[in-house]
Amino acid sequence: MFQSFLKEESGAQVVEYALVIAVISMLLIIALSPLVTGTGLSDLIDRVLTCLGGVNCA
C-alpha cells in the first residue's frame, strides 16, 4: 500500500498549477506597481476608464 502511495502522482499537478499561478501573480504585481506608485487605486481606475472612453490618455 505504501509503495502505491509513492507512485501516485496526481497531486503533483495541483502543486505545479499553484506554482505557476504564484509566479504569474508576482510578475503582474511587479509589472503593474509603477502604474500605482504615488497614486491611489481609484486614480488608476479613473485613468483606465478615461482611456477606454476614447479620450487622449497622455
C-alpha positions as CSV (number, residue, x, y, z in Angstrom):
1,M,0.0,0.0,0.0
2,F,2.8,2.4,0.8
3,Q,4.6,1.8,-2.5
4,S,1.4,2.6,-4.4
5,F,1.1,5.8,-2.5
6,L,4.7,6.8,-3.5
7,K,3.9,6.1,-7.2
8,E,0.7,8.2,-7.1
9,E,1.5,11.5,-9.0
10,S,-2.0,13.0,-9.4
11,G,-1.4,15.6,-6.6
12,A,1.7,16.9,-8.3
13,Q,-0.3,18.6,-11.0
14,V,-2.1,20.7,-8.4
15,V,1.2,21.8,-6.9
16,E,2.5,22.7,-10.3
17,Y,-0.5,24.8,-11.2
18,A,-0.3,26.6,-7.8
19,L,3.4,27.4,-8.5
20,V,2.6,28.8,-12.0
21,I,-0.2,30.9,-10.6
22,A,2.1,32.2,-7.9
23,V,4.8,33.2,-10.4
24,I,2.4,34.9,-12.7
25,S,0.9,36.8,-9.8
26,M,4.3,38.0,-8.7
27,L,5.1,39.1,-12.2
28,L,1.9,41.0,-12.5
29,I,2.5,42.8,-9.2
30,I,6.0,43.8,-10.3
31,A,4.8,44.9,-13.7
32,L,1.8,46.9,-12.5
33,S,3.4,48.5,-9.5
34,P,4.8,51.6,-11.4
35,L,1.3,52.4,-12.5
36,V,0.0,52.9,-9.0
37,T,3.1,54.3,-7.3
38,G,2.2,57.7,-5.8
39,T,-1.4,57.4,-6.7
40,G,-4.4,55.7,-5.3
41,L,-6.1,52.7,-6.9
42,S,-9.1,54.9,-7.7
43,D,-6.9,57.2,-9.8
44,L,-5.7,54.2,-11.8
45,I,-9.2,53.0,-12.4
46,D,-10.2,56.6,-13.5
47,R,-7.3,56.7,-15.9
48,V,-8.2,53.3,-17.4
49,L,-11.9,54.4,-17.8
50,T,-10.8,57.6,-19.4
51,C,-8.5,55.8,-21.9
52,L,-11.3,53.3,-22.7
53,G,-13.7,56.2,-23.4
54,G,-11.6,57.3,-26.3
55,V,-10.2,60.4,-24.7
56,N,-6.5,61.2,-25.1
57,C,-4.6,59.2,-22.4
58,A,-1.3,61.1,-22.4
